[in-house]
Amino acid sequence: MILPVVLKGTRPDVVNASINSSNLWRYCEVLTLTTNMRLLHGCSPDEVQERTEFAKWVLGIGDGCIGNVSDDSIQVEIPDDLLINSADNAILTLKNTIVDEVNNYVLSLISGEERTYLSCDSLIADTASVNRPNDIHTPEFLNTINSSGLPNHKITLKVGVPIMLLRNLDITSWLCNGTRLIVIKMGRYVIEGRVISGRNVGEKVYIPRLSLSPSDTKFLSNFNAYNVAISRVTSRDGLKILLTDDNGDYISTTSNVVYKEIFENV
């Protein structure tokens, strides 16, 4: 279960805001999902068993049933094959600033001419707020916002760079959230890529500019951002975790915070 986001809320605030704390919960029917379609999508019969086991491990991490309980967190031992013992691989991180640093470094290692794409951000007219000026948020200010569900204002790409879709563009053509591609041509408003994951591996596709809106409710006004989407892991081979202690030494144990009380009446 994905917890609700309560701005500046405490742990009890988050639990009380969850759907199963509602008075309507007793009228709901709980349906259990048993198959991780993201992990099993596009895999061969030989990979099904391996990916099924990995899916169980991922589910166990989410449910908090893997590891040793310590105070409000759970200490999880990460399998050796998922650990990075050097900084030469992909890094899973919680902070977007570190993601940007890693992406920029990897981009610098790829030869070729780069092209920078900028979003075109604008306010969405709110007819209910007729007395509020329309220019309180300038385009320059909107360009600085890094919000949930939106790529950054600036994205720099090169031919040969791997990217990943963050939106379902065309489900019938298997251009879904999580599909990975290699950039093979960069147009002004369209990126041409070759699919490298899923059922249509090898096909050429075109990624247009998209109209996106932030899911973050802290902004006073809603706005549109037109951009190209990217990012995320779908298999065990694609997951690598870098863990270090305060001294920078590599470790294999990390904390997993799970609100188990949320499952009590599920």
C-alpha positions in Angstrom: 0.0 0.0 0.0 1.3 3.4 -1.0 1.0 5.9 1.9 -0.6 9.3 1.5 1.6 12.3 1.5 0.9 14.6 4.4 2.9 17.8 4.2 4.9 18.2 7.4 2.8 15.4 8.9 3.9 13.0 11.7 3.7 9.2 11.5 0.2 9.2 13.1 -0.9 11.9 10.7 0.0 9.7 7.7 -1.6 6.6 9.1 -4.8 8.5 9.9 -4.9 10.0 6.4 -4.7 6.6 4.8 -7.7 5.2 3.0 -8.2 2.3 5.4 -8.7 4.7 8.3 -11.8 6.1 6.6 -15.3 5.3 7.9 -16.1 4.1 4.4 -13.3 1.4 4.5 -15.7 -1.2 6.0 -17.8 -1.0 2.8 -14.7 -1.6 0.6 -13.7 -5.0 -0.9 -10.0 -5.7 -0.8 -8.5 -7.2 -4.0 -5.0 -8.6 -3.9 -2.7 -8.2 -6.8 -0.5 -11.2 -7.3 1.5 -10.6 -10.5 4.1 -7.8 -10.9 3.4 -7.0 -14.6 6.3 -4.4 -14.8 8.9 -7.1 -13.9 7.4 -9.9 -16.0 6.6 -7.7 -19.1 8.6 -8.8 -22.1 10.7 -11.5 -20.4 11.4 -14.9 -21.9 10.0 -18.2 -20.4 13.5 -18.9 -19.0 13.4 -15.5 -17.1 10.0 -15.9 -15.6 11.1 -17.9 -12.5 14.0 -15.5 -11.8 11.9 -12.4 -12.1 9.1 -14.0 -10.1 11.5 -14.5 -7.2 12.8 -11.0 -7.5 9.2 -9.7 -7.5 8.6 -11.6 -4.2 11.7 -10.0 -2.7 10.6 -6.5 -3.8 7.1 -7.2 -2.3 8.7 -8.4 0.9 10.7 -5.2 1.2 7.6 -3.2 0.7 5.6 -5.2 3.3 8.4 -5.0 5.8 8.7 -8.7 6.3 12.3 -9.0 5.2 15.0 -7.9 7.7 15.4 -7.3 11.4 13.2 -4.8 13.3 15.1 -1.9 14.9 13.1 0.9 16.6 10.9 2.4 13.8 12.9 0.9 10.9 13.9 -2.5 9.6 17.5 -3.4 9.0 17.8 -5.1 5.6 20.7 -7.1 4.3 21.1 -6.4 0.6 22.1 -9.4 -1.6 25.7 -9.3 -2.9 24.6 -9.3 -6.5 22.7 -6.1 -6.0 25.5 -4.2 -4.3 27.9 -1.8 -5.9 31.5 -2.1 -4.5 32.7 0.8 -6.7 31.2 3.8 -8.3 31.3 2.4 -11.9 27.7 1.3 -12.1 24.2 2.7 -11.9 23.3 4.1 -8.5 19.9 4.0 -6.8 19.4 7.2 -4.8 16.6 8.9 -2.9 17.6 12.5 -3.9 17.0 14.0 -7.3 20.0 16.2 -6.9 22.2 13.1 -6.8 20.4 11.7 -9.8 21.2 14.8 -11.8 24.8 14.7 -10.8 25.1 11.0 -11.9 23.2 11.6 -15.1 25.4 14.6 -16.0 28.6 12.5 -15.3 27.4 9.6 -17.4 26.4 11.9 -20.2 29.9 13.5 -20.2 31.4 10.0 -20.9 29.4 9.6 -24.1 31.0 11.1 -27.2 29.0 13.1 -29.7 27.1 16.4 -29.9 24.6 17.1 -27.2 21.3 18.9 -27.5 19.4 20.6 -24.7 15.6 20.6 -24.6 13.8 23.2 -22.5 10.2 22.9 -21.2 7.7 25.6 -22.1 6.0 26.4 -18.8 2.8 28.4 -18.5 0.0 28.9 -16.0 -3.4 27.3 -16.6 -6.2 29.9 -16.5 -8.3 29.6 -13.4 -11.7 31.1 -14.1 -12.7 30.8 -10.5 -10.0 33.2 -9.4 -11.0 36.2 -11.5 -9.7 38.7 -9.0 -6.2 37.2 -8.8 -3.5 38.6 -11.2 -2.4 36.2 -13.9 1.3 37.2 -13.8 2.1 36.4 -10.1 4.2 33.4 -11.3 6.5 34.3 -14.2 7.8 31.7 -16.7 11.3 32.2 -15.2 9.9 31.2 -11.8 8.0 28.2 -13.2 11.2 27.0 -14.8 12.9 26.7 -11.4 10.2 24.4 -10.0 11.2 20.7 -9.5 7.9 19.0 -8.8 6.6 15.4 -8.4 5.5 14.0 -11.8 7.5 16.5 -13.9 10.9 16.3 -15.6 13.3 19.1 -15.0 13.0 22.3 -17.1 16.3 21.4 -18.9 17.1 18.0 -20.3 20.4 17.4 -22.2 20.7 14.4 -24.5 23.1 12.8 -27.0 22.7 10.2 -29.7 23.3 6.8 -28.0 22.0 7.9 -24.6 19.6 5.4 -22.9 16.2 6.9 -21.8 13.1 5.6 -20.2 9.4 6.6 -20.7 7.6 7.9 -17.6 4.2 8.0 -19.3 2.0 5.6 -21.3 2.2 7.0 -24.8 0.7 4.2 -26.8 -0.2 0.9 -25.0 -1.2 -0.9 -28.2 2.4 -0.3 -29.4 3.9 -1.2 -26.0 5.1 2.3 -25.4 4.4 2.2 -21.7 5.7 3.7 -18.5 9.0 2.0 -18.0 9.9 1.2 -21.6 13.6 1.8 -22.3 15.0 3.3 -25.5 18.3 4.4 -27.1 18.3 7.9 -28.6 19.2 7.6 -32.3 18.1 11.0 -33.6 17.2 14.3 -32.0 14.7 16.7 -33.7 13.5 20.0 -32.5 10.2 18.8 -31.1 10.6 15.0 -31.4 13.1 12.4 -30.3 13.6 9.3 -32.4 14.6 6.2 -30.4 15.1 2.5 -30.7 13.3 0.3 -28.2 15.6 -1.9 -26.1 13.1 -3.5 -23.7 9.7 -5.2 -23.8 8.0 -6.9 -26.7 8.9 -4.5 -29.5 12.7 -4.5 -29.1 14.5 -3.0 -32.1 11.5 -0.9 -33.3 12.0 2.8 -34.0 9.6 5.1 -32.2 9.1 8.8 -31.9 8.7 10.7 -28.5 6.9 14.0 -28.9 6.7 16.9 -26.4 4.1 16.2 -23.8 1.8 18.4 -21.8 2.2 17.6 -18.1 0.9 19.1 -14.9 2.4 18.8 -11.4 0.8 16.4 -8.8 2.2 18.5 -5.9 -0.6 20.5 -4.3 1.6 23.0 -2.5 1.6 25.4 -5.5 -0.8 28.3 -5.5 -1.5 27.8 -9.2 -1.7 24.9 -11.6 0.5 25.0 -14.7 1.5 23.1 -17.8 5.0 21.9 -18.7 5.7 20.6 -22.2 8.7 18.3 -22.0 10.2 14.9 -23.0 10.0 12.1 -20.4 12.7 9.7 -18.9 13.9 7.1 -15.8 13.4 3.6 -13.5 14.4 -0.2 -13.0 12.4 -3.2 -14.1 14.6 -6.2 -13.5 17.1 -7.6 -10.9 19.9 -7.2 -13.4 19.0 -3.5 -13.7 19.0 -2.8 -9.9 22.3 -1.9 -8.3 22.5 -0.2 -4.8 25.4 1.7 -3.4 25.6 1.8 0.4 28.3 3.6 2.4 28.7 4.5 6.1 29.7 7.9 7.5 33.3 7.2 6.7 32.6 6.3 3.0 33.2 2.6 3.5 31.0 0.2 1.6 28.4 -1.7 3.6 25.6 -4.2 2.8 22.9 -3.3 5.4 20.4 -0.4 5.1 17.3 0.8 6.9 13.8 0.2 5.5 11.0 2.3 7.0 7.6 0.5 6.8 4.4 1.7 8.6 3.2 -1.9 9.4 0.3 -0.5 11.4 -1.3 0.5 8.1 -1.8 -3.2 7.3 -3.7 -4.0 10.5 -7.2 -3.7 9.1 -6.5 -4.5 5.4 
